[in-house]
Amino acid sequence: GFPKAKRHLLVLPKEVILSISDLRRDHLPLLRHMHELAVHVAKELRKQDKSIEKFRCGFHTVPSMNQVHLHVISTDFDSECLKNKKHWNSFQPPFFVDSVALQETIQASGSFKAAPNAEELLKADLKSHRTGESFKNIPLIKVHLKECKVPVCTGSLYPKE
């Protein structure tokens, strides 16, 4: 089910592109446009809801549907639809690829190649994106997220606002 956070949107191109592995350098203007739109929407949503600390803008290494789509997701991960390890890990690096990092990879190498073990990343331990602490299950990490006051990490996953 959808969404996996308080605010979770998708930006989809009109052009049919099945996966980020199909993207090439000639798609960079499209990717830049999608990213700019995502950042604009994230800023507007933060103006509407001051409780939203940050957004991540990125792609799943292995897509969840057969059309390229850019996730714009708030980092609260507060959703009844976030139910299992696969859900959590699909929005954490390295499975979740930052939009700008993807553009840089395609610019440098001409394409993006998913790691051969990409699906295994979904089975990794549950780690807090705030503290790096590991959790045994989703209910425990959700309690942590509600109680933790440590700011969300900064870095390439978080667009400049």
C-alpha positions, 0 to 999 in steps of 0.5 A: 500500500501507499503512502509510506510517510505522512507525505509521499508523492511520486513524480512520473514522466510522460515518457515511458521508461521502465526502470532507472537502469534504462536511463541514459545521458539524454534523459538528464534534462528530464531527470533534472526537471523531475528533481526541480519539480520534486524540490518545489513540491517539498518546499510547498508541503513544508510551508503547509505543515511545519512538523515535516522536518525534511524530504527525501527525493529519490528512486528505488534501485529496483522499481516497484512498478514498471515506470520510472518514478521519483519519490518525494517522501517526508522523513517522518515515515509515519504511516500505517502502510509502512508495515515491514522490513522491505517497506523501510529498507526500500526508502533507505540507502543504498537501495534508495538512490538519491535523485542528484546522485543518480543524475551524477552517476548517469552523467559520469558513466552513461547509465545506472547499474543496480548492484547484483544483490540489490534485492538483498538490501531489502532484507538488511537490518532496520536502521534509524536514519536519525541515529544509525541504531538497529531495531528488531522490527517495525513496531520498535523503529516506529516508537523510536521515530516518534520519540527520537529528537535527533535531527534527520541526517543531512547529505545528498538525500536531502534537497537543499531548501 
